[in-house]
Amino acid sequence: MSKSKLIDLSKLPPPNVLQQLDYEQLLTELKNNLLAQNPALEQTLGLESEPLTQLLNTYAYHAMLLRARVNDAAKSTMLSSAMGSDLDHIASKYGVVRQQNENDTRLRERVQLAFHSLNTAGTGKSYRYHTLSADERVKDVHVASPSPCHVVLTVLSNESQNGLPSSGLMNTLHEAFGLQAGAPEHVSHVLEAQKIRPIGDRVDIVPAKIKSFTLQAHIKLEQGPGNSHVKELVLEKTARFIAKQNGLGQSIKRSALFAVLHQEGVEEVELIQPNSNIVVAQDEVAWCENGLDNITFEVVA
């Protein structure tokens, strides 16, 4: 079951309840309203030094702050934009509690999957929900069913740079699905596992397959005083892209690498490695084993 079948909240258009914030437009509206009532003030409002003009400037600024506060309040009630404790309150409506060190993006996905927790993990989405909820160290999971009643959970961890799960995490997941060896300590453990895994399902939990690649590029920068800023921007955008693509089934396309490397102020990009697209399967993860170490810069004369 691919997580892409969930609604991508980041791609939803801004809701109509949000107001556009434009200080100059607010100030113009205030001046026009005042002039409509008293046209004789036109010359006075044309002078920035006039106390009345300064008063309108102050009022427009505070009106913009108020609209921004209303926008923030509206965003705090929506799953797609709520953050921090506001998101925690939304999650509580679905019986979902933030795990230790869990970020907002991961919590949003678990809230989207929450209705699938009302039954045992029979569907792909319910298996995904229960796996993510079993331990905060689970970064991603791919659910496959190669044959009837046979489920394979491929787990990506946030414990290590390459994403391989530790034995401790694997043991925790085996316990959560009632797969641990030996007899459970309490009957409640058996009952809890039966709420998660259907009795007829045979579940295998395996680590993600790592597909390593090397990133090597030479960046030629335009002449100018902002070279250091351009260099920092390129490295920041590239690091963010690699982190975003560090998930199961996320391929690394050379065209995307060119896009993040060719920021404003870059004259030319020579992408040496990878020399082809890194195409990964749904149970694989692309891992840049050398990070940004082999990105070099040169200022064009």
Short mmCIF file of the C-alpha atoms (twelve columns), coordinates in Angstrom:
data_MODEL
# 
_entry.id   MODEL 
# 
loop_
_atom_site.group_PDB 
_atom_site.id 
_atom_site.type_symbol 
_atom_site.label_atom_id 
_atom_site.label_alt_id 
_atom_site.label_comp_id 
_atom_site.label_asym_id 
_atom_site.label_seq_id 
_atom_site.Cartn_x 
_atom_site.Cartn_y 
_atom_site.Cartn_z 
_atom_site.pdbx_PDB_model_num 
ATOM 1   C CA . MET A 1   0.000   0.000   0.000   1 
ATOM 2   C CA . SER A 2   1.606   3.265   -1.127  1 
ATOM 3   C CA . LYS A 3   1.327   6.233   1.162   1 
ATOM 4   C CA . SER A 4   0.864   8.367   -1.944  1 
ATOM 5   C CA . LYS A 5   -2.777  7.299   -2.016  1 
ATOM 6   C CA . LEU A 6   -3.363  9.488   1.008   1 
ATOM 7   C CA . ILE A 7   -4.337  13.078  0.291   1 
ATOM 8   C CA . ASP A 8   -1.192  15.175  0.029   1 
ATOM 9   C CA . LEU A 9   -2.116  17.960  2.441   1 
ATOM 10  C CA . SER A 10  0.772   20.148  1.283   1 
ATOM 11  C CA . LYS A 11  -0.774  20.399  -2.204  1 
ATOM 12  C CA . LEU A 12  -4.205  21.588  -1.059  1 
ATOM 13  C CA . PRO A 13  -4.988  25.158  -2.186  1 
ATOM 14  C CA . PRO A 14  -5.149  27.814  0.537   1 
ATOM 15  C CA . PRO A 15  -8.637  27.903  2.088   1 
ATOM 16  C CA . ASN A 16  -10.861 30.879  1.282   1 
ATOM 17  C CA . VAL A 17  -11.044 31.839  4.960   1 
ATOM 18  C CA . LEU A 18  -7.434  33.116  4.811   1 
ATOM 19  C CA . GLN A 19  -7.127  36.808  3.968   1 
ATOM 20  C CA . GLN A 20  -4.407  38.293  1.817   1 
ATOM 21  C CA . LEU A 21  -2.057  40.544  3.792   1 
ATOM 22  C CA . ASP A 22  -1.185  43.721  1.872   1 
ATOM 23  C CA . TYR A 23  -0.205  46.745  3.948   1 
ATOM 24  C CA . GLU A 24  -0.231  49.178  1.020   1 
ATOM 25  C CA . GLN A 25  -3.711  48.053  -0.035  1 
ATOM 26  C CA . LEU A 26  -5.038  48.482  3.515   1 
ATOM 27  C CA . LEU A 27  -3.511  51.966  3.743   1 
ATOM 28  C CA . THR A 28  -4.976  52.950  0.370   1 
ATOM 29  C CA . GLU A 29  -8.429  51.752  1.407   1 
ATOM 30  C CA . LEU A 30  -8.261  53.755  4.636   1 
ATOM 31  C CA . LYS A 31  -7.187  56.914  2.791   1 
ATOM 32  C CA . ASN A 32  -9.887  56.494  0.125   1 
ATOM 33  C CA . ASN A 33  -12.593 55.971  2.761   1 
ATOM 34  C CA . LEU A 34  -11.484 59.074  4.641   1 
ATOM 35  C CA . LEU A 35  -11.270 61.191  1.466   1 
ATOM 36  C CA . ALA A 36  -14.724 60.058  0.405   1 
ATOM 37  C CA . GLN A 37  -16.060 61.601  3.603   1 
ATOM 38  C CA . ASN A 38  -13.775 64.642  3.609   1 
ATOM 39  C CA . PRO A 39  -12.220 65.494  0.203   1 
ATOM 40  C CA . ALA A 40  -10.528 68.553  1.700   1 
ATOM 41  C CA . LEU A 41  -7.951  66.258  3.371   1 
ATOM 42  C CA . GLU A 42  -6.376  65.161  0.075   1 
ATOM 43  C CA . GLN A 43  -3.424  67.536  0.304   1 
ATOM 44  C CA . THR A 44  -2.910  66.713  3.979   1 
ATOM 45  C CA . LEU A 45  -2.809  62.958  3.371   1 
ATOM 46  C CA . GLY A 46  -0.215  63.488  0.651   1 
ATOM 47  C CA . LEU A 47  2.321   64.528  3.276   1 
ATOM 48  C CA . GLU A 48  3.993   61.747  5.251   1 
ATOM 49  C CA . SER A 49  4.890   64.169  8.019   1 
ATOM 50  C CA . GLU A 50  1.259   64.959  8.824   1 
ATOM 51  C CA . PRO A 51  0.027   63.398  12.106  1 
ATOM 52  C CA . LEU A 52  -3.165  62.209  10.373  1 
ATOM 53  C CA . THR A 53  -1.126  60.349  7.743   1 
ATOM 54  C CA . GLN A 54  1.026   58.762  10.440  1 
ATOM 55  C CA . LEU A 55  -2.112  57.768  12.323  1 
ATOM 56  C CA . LEU A 56  -3.496  56.029  9.232   1 
ATOM 57  C CA . ASN A 57  -0.139  54.262  8.740   1 
ATOM 58  C CA . THR A 58  -0.265  52.977  12.307  1 
ATOM 59  C CA . TYR A 59  -3.874  51.864  11.985  1 
ATOM 60  C CA . ALA A 60  -3.152  50.027  8.711   1 
ATOM 61  C CA . TYR A 61  -0.223  48.239  10.333  1 
ATOM 62  C CA . HIS A 62  -2.302  47.094  13.316  1 
ATOM 63  C CA . ALA A 63  -5.150  46.046  10.997  1 
ATOM 64  C CA . MET A 64  -2.685  43.881  9.092   1 
ATOM 65  C CA . LEU A 65  -1.443  42.311  12.348  1 
ATOM 66  C CA . LEU A 66  -5.035  41.537  13.344  1 
ATOM 67  C CA . ARG A 67  -5.743  39.860  10.005  1 
ATOM 68  C CA . ALA A 68  -2.549  37.850  10.362  1 
ATOM 69  C CA . ARG A 69  -3.668  36.704  13.810  1 
ATOM 70  C CA . VAL A 70  -7.065  35.659  12.390  1 
ATOM 71  C CA . ASN A 71  -5.260  33.737  9.626   1 
ATOM 72  C CA . ASP A 72  -3.095  31.963  12.181  1 
ATOM 73  C CA . ALA A 73  -6.155  31.061  14.250  1 
ATOM 74  C CA . ALA A 74  -7.851  29.589  11.172  1 
ATOM 75  C CA . LYS A 75  -4.740  27.600  10.249  1 
ATOM 76  C CA . SER A 76  -4.543  26.170  13.763  1 
ATOM 77  C CA . THR A 77  -7.884  24.415  13.259  1 
ATOM 78  C CA . MET A 78  -6.871  22.604  10.043  1 
ATOM 79  C CA . LEU A 79  -4.949  19.358  9.847   1 
ATOM 80  C CA . SER A 80  -2.960  20.578  6.851   1 
ATOM 81  C CA . SER A 81  -1.544  23.642  8.624   1 
ATOM 82  C CA . ALA A 82  -1.849  23.163  12.404  1 
ATOM 83  C CA . MET A 83  1.472   22.833  14.231  1 
ATOM 84  C CA . GLY A 84  2.729   21.921  17.673  1 
ATOM 85  C CA . SER A 85  0.144   21.750  20.437  1 
ATOM 86  C CA . ASP A 86  -2.612  22.891  18.043  1 
ATOM 87  C CA . LEU A 87  -1.968  19.766  15.987  1 
ATOM 88  C CA . ASP A 88  -1.912  17.664  19.175  1 
ATOM 89  C CA . HIS A 89  -5.464  18.795  19.978  1 
ATOM 90  C CA . ILE A 90  -6.667  17.898  16.470  1 
ATOM 91  C CA . ALA A 91  -4.982  14.487  16.733  1 
ATOM 92  C CA . SER A 92  -6.689  13.845  20.077  1 
ATOM 93  C CA . LYS A 93  -10.080 13.949  18.332  1 
ATOM 94  C CA . TYR A 94  -8.972  10.855  16.412  1 
ATOM 95  C CA . GLY A 95  -7.486  9.103   19.425  1 
ATOM 96  C CA . VAL A 96  -3.934  9.739   18.215  1 
ATOM 97  C CA . VAL A 97  -1.226  10.909  20.622  1 
ATOM 98  C CA . ARG A 98  2.076   12.415  19.522  1 
ATOM 99  C CA . GLN A 99  4.995   10.062  20.110  1 
ATOM 100 C CA . GLN A 100 8.211   11.231  21.721  1 
ATOM 101 C CA . ASN A 101 10.203  13.405  19.291  1 
ATOM 102 C CA . GLU A 102 7.575   12.878  16.552  1 
ATOM 103 C CA . ASN A 103 7.476   15.764  14.083  1 
ATOM 104 C CA . ASP A 104 4.314   17.390  12.761  1 
ATOM 105 C CA . THR A 105 4.503   15.802  9.299   1 
ATOM 106 C CA . ARG A 106 4.593   12.248  10.667  1 
ATOM 107 C CA . LEU A 107 1.788   12.976  13.140  1 
ATOM 108 C CA . ARG A 108 -0.413  14.401  10.367  1 
ATOM 109 C CA . GLU A 109 -0.051  11.197  8.381   1 
ATOM 110 C CA . ARG A 110 -0.990  9.058   11.383  1 
ATOM 111 C CA . VAL A 111 -4.077  11.223  11.915  1 
ATOM 112 C CA . GLN A 112 -5.038  10.659  8.275   1 
ATOM 113 C CA . LEU A 113 -4.668  6.920   8.840   1 
ATOM 114 C CA . ALA A 114 -6.434  6.965   12.211  1 
ATOM 115 C CA . PHE A 115 -9.753  5.554   10.985  1 
ATOM 116 C CA . HIS A 116 -7.870  2.471   9.796   1 
ATOM 117 C CA . SER A 117 -6.861  1.808   13.407  1 
ATOM 118 C CA . LEU A 118 -10.469 1.050   14.329  1 
ATOM 119 C CA . ASN A 119 -10.034 -2.438  12.901  1 
ATOM 120 C CA . THR A 120 -7.269  -4.979  12.870  1 
ATOM 121 C CA . ALA A 121 -4.423  -4.448  10.422  1 
ATOM 122 C CA . GLY A 122 -6.161  -6.130  7.527   1 
ATOM 123 C CA . THR A 123 -5.670  -3.404  4.948   1 
ATOM 124 C CA . GLY A 124 -2.466  -1.817  3.761   1 
ATOM 125 C CA . LYS A 125 -3.298  1.510   5.353   1 
ATOM 126 C CA . SER A 126 -4.165  -0.059  8.687   1 
ATOM 127 C CA . TYR A 127 -0.891  -2.019  8.695   1 
ATOM 128 C CA . ARG A 128 0.896   1.251   7.929   1 
ATOM 129 C CA . TYR A 129 -0.878  3.048   10.776  1 
ATOM 130 C CA . HIS A 130 -0.152  0.337   13.334  1 
ATOM 131 C CA . THR A 131 3.504   0.113   12.273  1 
ATOM 132 C CA . LEU A 132 4.067   3.872   12.514  1 
ATOM 133 C CA . SER A 133 2.248   3.967   15.848  1 
ATOM 134 C CA . ALA A 134 4.213   1.073   17.327  1 
ATOM 135 C CA . ASP A 135 7.430   3.061   17.673  1 
ATOM 136 C CA . GLU A 136 8.522   6.611   16.836  1 
ATOM 137 C CA . ARG A 137 11.758  5.227   15.389  1 
ATOM 138 C CA . VAL A 138 9.834   3.969   12.333  1 
ATOM 139 C CA . LYS A 139 10.502  6.583   9.656   1 
ATOM 140 C CA . ASP A 140 8.631   4.849   6.842   1 
ATOM 141 C CA . VAL A 141 7.048   1.497   6.054   1 
ATOM 142 C CA . HIS A 142 5.983   -0.263  2.880   1 
ATOM 143 C CA . VAL A 143 3.182   -2.820  3.066   1 
ATOM 144 C CA . ALA A 144 3.057   -5.630  0.517   1 
ATOM 145 C CA . SER A 145 1.052   -8.829  0.207   1 
ATOM 146 C CA . PRO A 146 2.867   -11.257 -2.112  1 
ATOM 147 C CA . SER A 147 0.206   -13.915 -1.525  1 
ATOM 148 C CA . PRO A 148 -3.140  -14.190 0.287   1 
ATOM 149 C CA . CYS A 149 -2.819  -13.746 4.068   1 
ATOM 150 C CA . HIS A 150 0.914   -13.105 3.721   1 
ATOM 151 C CA . VAL A 151 1.971   -9.564  4.614   1 
ATOM 152 C CA . VAL A 152 5.481   -8.146  4.360   1 
ATOM 153 C CA . LEU A 153 6.308   -4.948  6.237   1 
ATOM 154 C CA . THR A 154 9.462   -3.237  4.992   1 
ATOM 155 C CA . VAL A 155 10.691  -0.840  7.658   1 
ATOM 156 C CA . LEU A 156 12.850  2.264   7.311   1 
ATOM 157 C CA . SER A 157 14.257  3.685   10.542  1 
ATOM 158 C CA . ASN A 158 15.326  7.158   11.604  1 
ATOM 159 C CA . GLU A 159 17.933  5.691   13.969  1 
ATOM 160 C CA . SER A 160 20.774  5.633   11.448  1 
ATOM 161 C CA . GLN A 161 21.826  7.654   8.416   1 
ATOM 162 C CA . ASN A 162 21.112  4.869   5.932   1 
ATOM 163 C CA . GLY A 163 17.796  3.953   7.551   1 
ATOM 164 C CA . LEU A 164 18.491  0.388   8.615   1 
ATOM 165 C CA . PRO A 165 16.412  -0.480  11.712  1 
ATOM 166 C CA . SER A 166 18.147  -1.692  14.858  1 
ATOM 167 C CA . SER A 167 17.478  -5.072  16.424  1 
ATOM 168 C CA . GLY A 168 15.720  -3.259  19.270  1 
ATOM 169 C CA . LEU A 169 13.254  -1.625  16.890  1 
ATOM 170 C CA . MET A 170 12.640  -4.898  15.052  1 
ATOM 171 C CA . ASN A 171 11.939  -6.634  18.379  1 
ATOM 172 C CA . THR A 172 9.487   -3.899  19.330  1 
ATOM 173 C CA . LEU A 173 7.607   -4.314  16.052  1 
ATOM 174 C CA . HIS A 174 7.539   -8.094  16.413  1 
ATOM 175 C CA . GLU A 175 6.049   -7.680  19.862  1 
ATOM 176 C CA . ALA A 176 3.466   -5.169  18.623  1 
ATOM 177 C CA . PHE A 177 2.210   -7.611  16.004  1 
ATOM 178 C CA . GLY A 178 2.392   -10.617 18.322  1 
ATOM 179 C CA . LEU A 179 5.307   -12.205 16.488  1 
ATOM 180 C CA . GLN A 180 7.846   -12.392 19.303  1 
ATOM 181 C CA . ALA A 181 9.312   -15.743 20.197  1 
ATOM 182 C CA . GLY A 182 8.263   -17.401 23.443  1 
ATOM 183 C CA . ALA A 183 5.181   -16.906 25.554  1 
ATOM 184 C CA . PRO A 184 4.042   -13.354 26.345  1 
ATOM 185 C CA . GLU A 185 4.295   -12.207 29.948  1 
ATOM 186 C CA . HIS A 186 0.594   -11.387 30.255  1 
ATOM 187 C CA . VAL A 187 -2.636  -12.468 28.608  1 
ATOM 188 C CA . SER A 188 -3.288  -8.783  27.857  1 
ATOM 189 C CA . HIS A 189 -0.294  -8.819  25.485  1 
ATOM 190 C CA . VAL A 190 -1.923  -11.571 23.441  1 
ATOM 191 C CA . LEU A 191 -5.249  -9.776  23.349  1 
ATOM 192 C CA . GLU A 192 -3.611  -6.509  22.340  1 
ATOM 193 C CA . ALA A 193 -1.705  -8.191  19.507  1 
ATOM 194 C CA . GLN A 194 -4.948  -9.771  18.268  1 
ATOM 195 C CA . LYS A 195 -6.455  -6.283  18.019  1 
ATOM 196 C CA . ILE A 196 -3.664  -5.338  15.618  1 
ATOM 197 C CA . ARG A 197 -2.892  -8.433  13.557  1 
ATOM 198 C CA . PRO A 198 -5.672  -10.621 12.155  1 
ATOM 199 C CA . ILE A 199 -5.273  -14.207 13.344  1 
ATOM 200 C CA . GLY A 200 -5.091  -15.548 9.792   1 
ATOM 201 C CA . ASP A 201 -2.360  -13.196 8.604   1 
ATOM 202 C CA . ARG A 202 1.265   -14.287 8.427   1 
ATOM 203 C CA . VAL A 203 3.376   -11.165 8.881   1 
ATOM 204 C CA . ASP A 204 7.056   -10.770 8.033   1 
ATOM 205 C CA . ILE A 205 8.911   -7.649  9.143   1 
ATOM 206 C CA . VAL A 206 12.060  -6.908  7.158   1 
ATOM 207 C CA . PRO A 207 14.503  -3.989  6.973   1 
ATOM 208 C CA . ALA A 208 14.512  -1.663  3.995   1 
ATOM 209 C CA . LYS A 209 16.836  -2.389  1.102   1 
ATOM 210 C CA . ILE A 210 19.517  0.291   0.838   1 
ATOM 211 C CA . LYS A 211 20.436  1.584   -2.605  1 
ATOM 212 C CA . SER A 212 23.574  3.648   -2.094  1 
ATOM 213 C CA . PHE A 213 24.740  6.352   -4.468  1 
ATOM 214 C CA . THR A 214 27.457  9.004   -4.530  1 
ATOM 215 C CA . LEU A 215 26.829  12.689  -5.145  1 
ATOM 216 C CA . GLN A 216 29.611  14.584  -6.894  1 
ATOM 217 C CA . ALA A 217 29.188  17.950  -8.555  1 
ATOM 218 C CA . HIS A 218 31.249  20.985  -9.530  1 
ATOM 219 C CA . ILE A 219 29.451  24.334  -9.309  1 
ATOM 220 C CA . LYS A 220 30.656  27.413  -11.188 1 
ATOM 221 C CA . LEU A 221 29.500  30.624  -9.517  1 
ATOM 222 C CA . GLU A 222 28.952  33.994  -11.124 1 
ATOM 223 C CA . GLN A 223 31.284  36.803  -10.130 1 
ATOM 224 C CA . GLY A 224 29.915  39.045  -7.416  1 
ATOM 225 C CA . PRO A 225 29.942  39.860  -3.708  1 
ATOM 226 C CA . GLY A 226 27.291  37.261  -2.838  1 
ATOM 227 C CA . ASN A 227 29.236  34.104  -3.669  1 
ATOM 228 C CA . SER A 228 29.316  32.847  -0.094  1 
ATOM 229 C CA . HIS A 229 25.529  33.243  0.186   1 
ATOM 230 C CA . VAL A 230 24.977  31.376  -3.101  1 
ATOM 231 C CA . LYS A 231 27.217  28.551  -1.908  1 
ATOM 232 C CA . GLU A 232 25.273  28.253  1.360   1 
ATOM 233 C CA . LEU A 233 21.974  28.297  -0.545  1 
ATOM 234 C CA . VAL A 234 23.075  25.502  -2.894  1 
ATOM 235 C CA . LEU A 235 24.224  23.315  -0.011  1 
ATOM 236 C CA . GLU A 236 21.055  24.009  1.991   1 
ATOM 237 C CA . LYS A 237 18.697  23.243  -0.915  1 
ATOM 238 C CA . THR A 238 20.633  20.091  -1.823  1 
ATOM 239 C CA . ALA A 239 20.640  18.793  1.757   1 
ATOM 240 C CA . ARG A 240 16.904  19.455  2.008   1 
ATOM 241 C CA . PHE A 241 16.253  17.604  -1.264  1 
ATOM 242 C CA . ILE A 242 18.290  14.566  -0.207  1 
ATOM 243 C CA . ALA A 243 16.487  14.452  3.140   1 
ATOM 244 C CA . LYS A 244 13.086  14.719  1.441   1 
ATOM 245 C CA . GLN A 245 13.898  11.869  -0.950  1 
ATOM 246 C CA . ASN A 246 15.230  9.648   1.831   1 
ATOM 247 C CA . GLY A 247 12.073  7.546   1.978   1 
ATOM 248 C CA . LEU A 248 10.894  4.241   0.610   1 
ATOM 249 C CA . GLY A 249 10.222  4.300   -3.119  1 
ATOM 250 C CA . GLN A 250 11.627  7.835   -3.574  1 
ATOM 251 C CA . SER A 251 13.812  7.916   -6.681  1 
ATOM 252 C CA . ILE A 252 16.623  10.407  -7.270  1 
ATOM 253 C CA . LYS A 253 16.321  12.039  -10.694 1 
ATOM 254 C CA . ARG A 254 19.261  13.878  -12.236 1 
ATOM 255 C CA . SER A 255 16.943  16.626  -13.474 1 
ATOM 256 C CA . ALA A 256 15.854  17.284  -9.873  1 
ATOM 257 C CA . LEU A 257 19.491  17.420  -8.737  1 
ATOM 258 C CA . PHE A 258 20.290  19.940  -11.471 1 
ATOM 259 C CA . ALA A 259 17.348  22.041  -10.285 1 
ATOM 260 C CA . VAL A 260 18.496  22.216  -6.645  1 
ATOM 261 C CA . LEU A 261 22.149  22.753  -7.591  1 
ATOM 262 C CA . HIS A 262 21.416  25.502  -10.116 1 
ATOM 263 C CA . GLN A 263 20.284  28.283  -7.785  1 
ATOM 264 C CA . GLU A 264 20.298  31.964  -8.656  1 
ATOM 265 C CA . GLY A 265 23.901  33.105  -8.894  1 
ATOM 266 C CA . VAL A 266 25.141  29.804  -10.341 1 
ATOM 267 C CA . GLU A 267 26.718  30.027  -13.771 1 
ATOM 268 C CA . GLU A 268 27.003  26.304  -14.563 1 
ATOM 269 C CA . VAL A 269 26.500  22.904  -12.929 1 
ATOM 270 C CA . GLU A 270 28.615  19.862  -13.729 1 
ATOM 271 C CA . LEU A 271 26.864  16.851  -12.211 1 
ATOM 272 C CA . ILE A 272 29.421  14.036  -12.201 1 
ATOM 273 C CA . GLN A 273 27.689  11.514  -9.963  1 
ATOM 274 C CA . PRO A 274 25.183  9.994   -10.154 1 
ATOM 275 C CA . ASN A 275 25.566  9.605   -13.918 1 
ATOM 276 C CA . SER A 276 22.024  8.223   -14.264 1 
ATOM 277 C CA . ASN A 277 18.732  8.315   -12.386 1 
ATOM 278 C CA . ILE A 278 18.631  6.350   -9.127  1 
ATOM 279 C CA . VAL A 279 15.405  4.399   -9.548  1 
ATOM 280 C CA . VAL A 280 14.268  2.557   -6.427  1 
ATOM 281 C CA . ALA A 281 11.501  0.062   -5.761  1 
ATOM 282 C CA . GLN A 282 8.821   0.592   -3.117  1 
ATOM 283 C CA . ASP A 283 10.810  -1.415  -0.567  1 
ATOM 284 C CA . GLU A 284 14.104  0.367   -1.305  1 
ATOM 285 C CA . VAL A 285 15.587  3.658   -0.170  1 
ATOM 286 C CA . ALA A 286 18.166  5.803   -1.955  1 
ATOM 287 C CA . TRP A 287 20.981  6.768   0.387   1 
ATOM 288 C CA . CYS A 288 23.662  9.333   -0.430  1 
ATOM 289 C CA . GLU A 289 26.643  7.751   1.285   1 
ATOM 290 C CA . ASN A 290 28.972  10.759  0.983   1 
ATOM 291 C CA . GLY A 291 26.503  13.549  1.745   1 
ATOM 292 C CA . LEU A 292 27.635  16.945  0.423   1 
ATOM 293 C CA . ASP A 293 31.367  16.296  0.764   1 
ATOM 294 C CA . ASN A 294 32.017  16.098  -2.988  1 
ATOM 295 C CA . ILE A 295 30.254  19.308  -4.021  1 
ATOM 296 C CA . THR A 296 32.957  21.777  -5.044  1 
ATOM 297 C CA . PHE A 297 32.682  25.438  -6.058  1 
ATOM 298 C CA . GLU A 298 34.562  27.738  -8.406  1 
ATOM 299 C CA . VAL A 299 34.063  31.428  -9.184  1 
ATOM 300 C CA . VAL A 300 34.034  32.049  -12.932 1 
ATOM 301 C CA . ALA A 301 36.597  34.649  -13.961 1 
# 
